[in-house]
Amino acid sequence: MDNRDIPLRWYGERYPSTDPAGIYQVLADLDEHCAVVVTPEGIGAVSGGSVAAGGTGLPLLAAAAPLPPHRLGSAAFLAAHGVRQPYMAGAMAGGIASADLVIALARAGFLASYGAAGLLPETIGKALARFAAEVPGLPYAVNLIHSPSEDRLEREAVELFLRHGVRCVEASAYMGLTPHVVRYRLAGMRRDAAGQVVAENRLIAKVSRAETAERFMRPAPAALVTTLLEQGLITAEQAALAHHVPLADDITVEADSGGHTDRRPLPALFPPILRLRDTVQREHRYAVPIRVGAAGGLGTPVAVAAAFAMGAAYVVTGSVNQSCVESGASPAAKALLAEAGIADCEMAPAADMFEMGVELQVLKKGTLFPMRAQRLYQLYQAHDGLEALPAAERGKLEQQVFRRPLEDVWQECVRYFERRDPEQLVRAAGSPKRRMALVFRWYLGMSSRWAVTGEADRTMDYQIWTGPAMGSFNDWVTGSYLRTPGNRRVAEVAHHLMRGAAFHTRLAQLRNAGVHIPAPAADYRPVPLEAPVLGSSAGIR
């Protein structure tokens, strides 16, 4: 029998809503059943109560079960990380994913990754102390970024995480495995009282290529395990247990995003890596299968719902959080982000991988940074050192870009690396080209710093990492209270993205049943919450 032939009796006092506003309210009541029926006035929807076939009720077109946001994605992700919803705010370097941002989301039952990349150890240490004091027992992660030209920074970051007992790290920008990321994972290995292998240090690997994903899906390479054991950085027991678990618990598939990105579309990138996970799982038969999440381009509820529909265990947002009150970006940078459209991004050289030609995605509207950074890389490729630059070109750089003599910039680089990584100066001593790279990287590094501090006379040099999701988010919130940057709070943004994703998932279920929902009732709109989004350790599932 077709659903259209089944009459519906609705027990309760509610009569189906037939106007778009009423239908919308029914669909948005995610904690209740909803039914779409045929009424004398046309299509109607009703929620709550109970549905029974037979009798003289209204004909039922389709029904949908309750769908609170925490039912999206993977329940295993919630359990593993102690969060209430399968949602994560990814790290944004230089403290843009600030301690305030991480704390706000932890209290609301979401996972967030502190943007430790590019920060000095003492700054990171202060943030870790805040987490221990202000959100004890609540979930958080810390970013570990691959630094191929600054190995010492990666090593010191891992040592800092281990000293502070950081239990979750988000590894990003890795092209190959390093001893440091493997050490972090293995340092938490043990057997519990029942003899089960436990990996206390959780690792979330953000990747955009299948070959990188596979490295994190498999156990730690035996050669690296042996080296770490010989160096006394892991125990014999930890080395013996290494082959029982994958290097990462979770793999975040990062599509077209801000910062480091290969700009690949999520629908093309996600399915192959999901299939790769299944292949590796069949081979290794892990007791706990690897979870695969989605990131990049997720700036609206529709996009988030699409990620879950593809099979994502969790979703990760980035750019949209940068425009929020709690982010470490300056008010000036947030204002620029709030005006961005989906086409207002461009690729520019990355400071941490400048010599390798690696690029990242940045905002181009309202800043000259992408153009100036590209010019620096062109000069680096064409010349063997600062002394080889044509006089006219050097003059332009000193007047328009650096606004000071290049030799003064070099002296500042010397002072900086003497404190942070003296090995960089040793490598530059006999290499004019390396010296030029460090000077050019000064501008790339300072441009992101100026965007964080809001340096007023450097607005045109702001380096703001963002992707098309920012423009998509801005379009979605037009006409709502979230249009104003001052109203954008990370927990509320997360709440609306997840509830909106559940709303659109329910909408898809009804559409698949043949129901046509009026357009005015089919678009989730964010409205101010009656109460703050808060969570406690007792309320976290």
C-alpha positions in Angstrom: 0.0 0.0 0.0 1.3 3.5 -0.8 1.7 6.0 2.0 -0.8 8.2 0.2 -3.5 5.7 0.8 -3.0 5.5 4.5 -5.3 7.8 6.5 -3.8 9.5 9.5 -5.3 10.0 12.9 -3.3 12.5 15.0 -3.9 12.1 18.7 -3.6 15.5 20.5 -5.0 18.9 20.0 -2.7 20.1 17.2 -4.1 20.6 13.7 -1.7 20.5 10.8 -0.1 23.8 9.8 -0.6 24.7 6.2 1.1 28.1 5.9 4.8 28.2 5.1 5.7 29.7 8.5 3.8 26.9 10.3 5.3 24.2 8.2 8.7 25.5 8.8 8.2 25.4 12.6 7.1 21.8 12.4 10.1 20.8 10.3 12.4 22.7 12.7 11.0 20.9 15.7 13.7 18.3 15.5 13.1 16.6 18.8 9.6 15.5 17.7 8.1 13.2 15.0 6.6 15.2 12.1 4.1 14.2 9.5 3.1 15.8 6.2 -0.6 15.3 5.4 -3.2 16.3 3.0 -5.7 18.7 4.5 -8.7 20.5 2.9 -6.6 23.6 2.7 -3.7 21.8 1.0 -0.4 20.2 2.2 0.0 20.5 6.0 2.5 19.4 8.6 2.2 18.5 12.2 4.6 17.5 15.0 4.4 15.8 18.3 1.7 13.4 19.5 1.5 9.9 18.0 0.5 8.6 14.6 -1.9 5.7 14.0 -3.1 4.2 10.7 -6.8 3.8 10.1 -9.8 5.8 11.2 -11.1 8.9 9.5 -8.0 11.0 9.8 -6.1 13.0 7.1 -4.2 11.1 4.4 -0.5 10.8 5.3 2.1 11.7 2.6 5.2 11.1 4.6 6.5 11.0 8.2 9.9 11.7 9.7 11.3 10.5 13.0 13.0 12.9 15.5 16.4 14.0 14.4 18.3 16.0 17.0 21.7 17.1 15.7 23.7 14.7 17.8 22.3 11.8 15.7 24.2 13.0 12.6 27.6 11.5 12.0 29.2 9.0 14.3 28.2 8.1 17.9 31.7 6.7 18.2 33.2 10.2 17.6 31.0 11.6 20.5 32.1 8.8 22.8 35.8 9.0 21.9 36.1 12.7 22.4 33.5 13.3 25.1 31.5 15.8 23.0 27.8 16.3 22.5 27.8 16.7 18.8 30.0 15.5 15.9 31.4 18.9 15.2 34.9 20.3 15.5 36.4 23.8 15.0 39.7 23.3 13.3 42.9 25.1 14.2 43.8 28.4 12.7 47.5 29.2 13.2 49.0 32.0 15.2 46.3 31.8 17.9 43.5 32.8 15.6 41.8 29.7 16.9 42.3 31.2 20.3 42.1 29.9 23.9 38.8 31.8 24.3 37.4 30.1 21.2 38.5 26.6 22.5 37.1 27.2 25.9 33.7 28.6 24.6 33.2 25.5 22.4 34.4 23.1 25.1 31.8 24.5 27.5 29.1 24.0 24.9 30.0 20.4 24.3 31.9 20.8 21.0 35.5 20.0 20.1 37.9 22.8 19.1 41.6 22.8 18.2 43.9 25.5 19.6 45.9 27.3 16.9 49.3 26.6 18.3 51.2 26.7 15.0 53.6 29.7 14.8 53.4 30.5 18.5 56.3 30.4 20.9 56.3 27.6 23.5 55.6 30.0 26.4 52.5 31.3 24.7 51.2 27.8 24.0 52.0 26.8 27.6 49.9 29.7 29.0 46.9 28.5 26.9 47.3 24.9 28.1 47.4 26.2 31.7 44.1 28.0 31.0 42.5 24.9 29.6 43.5 22.9 32.7 42.1 25.6 35.0 39.0 26.7 33.1 37.7 23.6 31.3 39.1 20.7 33.4 37.9 17.4 32.1 36.2 19.0 29.0 37.4 18.2 25.4 39.9 20.2 23.5 42.6 19.6 20.9 45.9 21.4 20.1 47.3 21.8 16.6 50.6 20.3 15.6 51.6 21.6 12.2 54.3 20.0 10.0 57.3 22.4 9.7 59.7 20.9 7.2 62.1 23.9 7.5 61.8 24.2 11.3 62.1 20.7 12.7 63.0 22.0 16.1 59.6 23.8 16.5 57.7 20.6 15.8 59.8 18.6 18.3 59.4 21.2 21.0 55.7 21.4 20.5 55.3 17.6 21.0 57.5 17.8 24.1 55.3 20.6 25.4 52.1 18.6 24.7 53.5 15.6 26.5 54.5 17.6 29.6 51.1 19.2 29.9 49.2 15.9 29.3 47.5 17.0 26.1 45.3 14.1 25.1 44.2 15.2 21.6 46.3 16.7 18.8 45.1 17.8 15.4 48.0 17.2 12.9 47.9 19.3 9.8 49.9 20.2 6.7 51.8 16.9 6.8 53.2 15.6 3.5 55.1 12.7 5.2 55.4 11.3 8.7 57.9 12.7 11.2 59.3 11.2 14.3 57.6 13.9 16.3 54.0 13.1 15.4 54.7 9.4 15.8 56.2 9.9 19.2 53.2 11.8 20.4 50.9 9.0 19.4 53.0 6.2 20.8 53.8 7.9 24.1 50.2 7.3 25.2 50.1 3.5 24.4 49.4 1.0 27.1 47.3 -2.0 28.0 44.3 -1.7 30.3 43.4 -4.0 33.2 41.6 -6.3 30.7 44.6 -6.5 28.4 43.1 -4.3 25.7 45.4 -1.9 23.9 44.7 1.7 24.8 46.0 4.8 22.9 45.6 7.6 25.4 47.0 10.2 23.0 44.3 10.7 20.3 45.4 12.0 16.9 43.2 13.7 14.3 45.0 14.0 11.0 43.8 16.7 8.6 44.7 15.6 5.0 43.8 16.4 1.4 45.6 13.6 -0.4 44.9 9.8 -0.3 48.6 8.9 0.0 48.9 11.1 3.1 45.7 9.7 4.5 47.0 6.2 4.1 50.1 6.9 6.1 48.0 8.0 9.0 45.6 5.1 8.6 48.3 2.5 9.0 50.3 1.7 12.1 53.4 3.7 12.8 56.3 2.7 10.4 58.5 0.2 12.0 61.7 2.1 11.2 60.4 5.2 13.1 59.3 3.1 16.0 62.7 1.5 16.3 64.5 4.9 16.1 62.2 6.4 18.8 62.9 3.4 21.0 66.7 3.6 20.5 66.5 7.3 21.5 64.6 6.5 24.6 61.6 8.6 23.6 59.2 5.7 23.9 59.2 2.5 26.0 59.7 -1.0 24.9 56.0 -1.7 25.7 54.9 1.2 23.6 57.0 0.1 20.7 55.5 -3.4 20.9 52.0 -2.1 20.9 52.5 0.3 18.0 51.3 -2.2 15.3 47.9 -2.7 17.0 46.5 0.7 16.2 46.4 3.2 13.3 48.6 6.3 13.7 45.4 8.4 13.7 42.1 7.8 15.3 40.3 10.3 13.0 41.1 11.4 9.4 39.7 14.8 8.4 39.3 15.1 4.7 40.0 18.7 3.9 38.6 20.1 0.7 38.7 23.7 -0.6 39.5 25.6 2.5 41.4 28.6 3.9 45.1 28.4 4.6 46.9 25.2 3.4 44.7 23.6 0.8 44.8 21.6 -2.5 41.4 23.3 -3.4 39.8 19.9 -4.2 36.0 19.7 -4.1 34.7 17.6 -1.2 32.4 15.4 -3.3 35.4 14.3 -5.4 37.9 14.0 -2.5 35.8 12.4 0.2 34.5 9.1 -1.3 38.0 7.8 -2.3 39.4 8.3 1.1 36.4 6.7 2.7 36.9 3.7 0.5 40.6 3.7 1.4 39.7 3.6 5.1 37.5 0.5 4.4 40.3 -1.2 2.5 42.8 -0.5 5.3 40.3 -1.7 7.9 39.8 -5.0 6.2 43.5 -5.5 6.1 44.3 -4.6 9.7 41.0 -5.3 11.4 41.5 -2.6 14.0 39.4 -3.1 17.2 38.2 0.5 16.8 37.7 1.5 13.1 39.2 4.9 11.9 36.6 7.6 11.7 36.6 9.9 8.6 35.4 13.5 8.9 34.9 16.3 6.4 36.3 19.8 6.2 36.5 22.6 3.7 33.7 24.6 2.2 31.4 24.0 5.2 29.9 27.4 5.8 26.1 26.6 5.6 23.7 24.0 7.0 23.2 22.6 3.5 26.9 22.0 3.1 27.2 20.4 6.5 24.2 18.2 5.8 25.8 17.2 2.5 29.0 16.1 4.3 27.0 13.9 6.6 25.0 12.5 3.7 28.4 11.4 2.1 29.2 9.5 5.2 31.2 11.9 7.3 31.6 10.8 10.9 32.0 14.5 11.9 32.5 17.9 10.3 35.2 20.5 10.8 34.7 24.2 10.3 37.4 26.9 10.0 36.9 30.2 8.2 33.5 30.9 9.7 35.0 30.7 13.2 37.6 33.3 12.4 34.9 36.0 12.0 33.5 35.2 15.5 33.9 37.2 18.6 36.2 34.7 20.3 38.7 34.3 17.5 42.2 35.8 17.8 41.7 37.9 14.6 41.5 41.6 15.0 38.2 43.5 14.6 39.5 44.9 11.4 40.2 41.5 9.9 36.8 40.2 11.1 35.1 43.2 9.4 36.9 42.2 6.1 35.8 38.6 6.5 32.2 39.6 7.1 32.2 41.3 3.7 33.8 38.4 1.8 32.0 36.7 -1.1 32.7 33.2 -2.4 35.0 34.5 -5.1 37.0 36.8 -2.9 39.9 34.3 -2.2 43.2 33.7 -3.9 46.3 31.5 -3.5 49.5 33.0 -2.1 52.9 31.7 -1.0 53.0 30.1 2.5 55.5 31.4 5.0 56.3 28.1 6.5 56.9 26.3 3.1 58.0 29.3 1.0 61.1 27.7 -0.6 59.0 24.7 -1.6 56.5 26.8 -3.5 53.6 25.7 -1.3 50.6 28.0 -1.4 47.7 28.7 0.9 44.3 30.4 0.3 43.8 33.9 1.6 41.4 36.8 1.3 42.0 39.1 -1.6 39.2 41.6 -1.1 40.5 44.6 0.7 44.2 43.7 0.8 47.2 43.6 -1.6 48.9 40.8 0.2 48.3 38.0 -2.4 49.8 40.1 -5.2 52.8 41.3 -3.1 53.5 37.8 -1.8 53.4 36.3 -5.3 55.9 38.9 -6.4 58.3 38.0 -3.6 58.2 34.3 -4.7 58.8 35.3 -8.3 61.9 37.3 -7.2 63.1 34.4 -5.1 62.9 32.1 -8.1 64.7 34.5 -10.4 67.6 35.7 -8.2 70.3 34.1 -6.1 70.2 36.5 -3.2 69.2 40.0 -2.0 72.4 41.4 -3.5 71.4 40.1 -6.9 68.1 42.0 -7.0 67.9 44.9 -9.5 68.2 48.2 -7.8 64.8 49.4 -9.0 63.1 46.2 -7.8 64.9 46.4 -4.4 63.8 50.0 -4.1 60.1 49.1 -4.6 60.3 46.4 -2.0 61.9 48.7 0.6 59.5 51.5 0.0 56.2 49.7 -0.7 56.3 46.3 0.9 58.9 46.2 3.7 58.9 50.0 4.3 62.4 49.7 5.6 65.9 48.7 4.3 66.2 45.0 3.6 69.3 44.8 5.7 67.3 46.1 8.7 64.8 43.3 8.1 67.6 40.7 8.0 68.9 42.0 11.4 65.5 41.5 12.8 65.4 38.0 11.4 68.7 37.3 13.1 67.4 38.4 16.5 64.2 36.4 16.0 65.9 33.1 15.1 68.6 33.5 17.7 65.8 33.0 20.2 63.5 30.7 18.3 65.6 28.4 16.0 69.4 29.3 15.7 69.8 26.4 13.2 68.1 28.6 10.6 70.9 31.2 10.9 73.5 28.4 10.5 71.8 27.3 7.3 71.7 30.8 5.9 75.3 31.7 6.8 76.7 30.3 3.6 73.7 30.7 1.4 72.6 34.1 0.0 69.5 32.5 -1.4 68.5 31.1 2.0 69.1 34.5 3.5 66.8 36.0 0.9 64.1 33.4 1.7 64.2 34.3 5.4 63.8 38.0 4.7 60.9 37.4 2.3 59.4 35.1 4.9 59.6 38.0 7.4 57.0 39.8 5.3 54.8 36.7 5.0 54.9 36.1 8.7 54.4 39.7 9.7 51.4 40.1 7.3 49.5 37.4 9.2 50.5 39.0 12.5 49.3 42.4 11.4 45.9 40.9 10.7 45.8 39.5 14.2 46.9 42.7 16.0 44.9 45.0 13.7 47.9 47.1 12.7 46.0 50.1 11.2 48.6 51.3 8.7 49.1 47.8 7.4 45.6 46.9 6.4 46.5 46.5 2.8 49.1 43.9 3.8 46.8 41.8 5.9 47.2 38.0 5.3 43.8 36.5 6.2 43.5 32.8 5.7 40.0 31.9 4.4 38.2 30.0 1.8 34.9 30.2 -0.2 33.0 28.9 2.9 33.3 32.4 4.4 31.4 33.9 1.5 28.8 31.2 1.6 28.3 31.7 5.3 27.9 35.5 4.8 25.3 34.9 2.1 23.4 32.5 4.4 23.2 34.9 7.4 22.2 37.9 5.3 19.2 39.4 7.0 19.8 37.5 10.3 21.4 38.5 13.5 24.6 36.7 12.6 25.2 39.2 9.8 26.9 41.5 12.3 30.4 40.2 13.4 29.7 41.3 16.9 26.8 38.8 17.2 28.9 35.9 15.9 29.8 33.6 18.8 31.4 30.3 18.0 29.1 28.2 20.0 26.0 29.8 18.5 27.4 29.4 15.0 28.1 25.7 15.7 24.6 25.3 17.1 22.9 26.8 14.0 25.1 24.9 11.5 24.3 21.6 13.2 20.6 22.2 13.8 20.4 23.5 10.3 22.1 20.4 9.0 19.6 18.2 10.8 16.7 20.3 9.4 18.0 19.9 5.8 18.6 16.2 6.4 14.9 15.9 7.5 13.9 17.9 4.5 15.8 15.5 2.2 14.0 12.5 3.8 10.6 14.0 3.1 11.6 15.0 -0.5 12.8 11.5 -1.1 9.3 10.3 -0.1 7.9 12.5 -2.8 6.8 15.5 -0.7 7.2 19.0 -2.1 7.9 21.5 0.6 7.2 25.2 -0.2 10.4 27.1 -0.7 9.7 29.6 2.2 9.5 26.7 4.5 12.6 24.9 3.3 15.5 27.2 4.3 16.8 27.1 7.9 17.4 30.6 9.2 19.4 31.4 12.4 17.6 33.3 15.1 19.0 34.5 18.4 18.9 31.8 21.1 16.7 32.3 24.1 19.5 31.1 26.3 23.3 30.8 25.9 24.6 27.5 24.4 26.2 25.9 27.4 27.4 22.5 28.4 28.8 20.8 31.4 30.7 17.6 32.0 27.5 16.0 33.3 25.7 16.9 30.1 28.2 15.6 27.6 27.3 12.3 26.0 
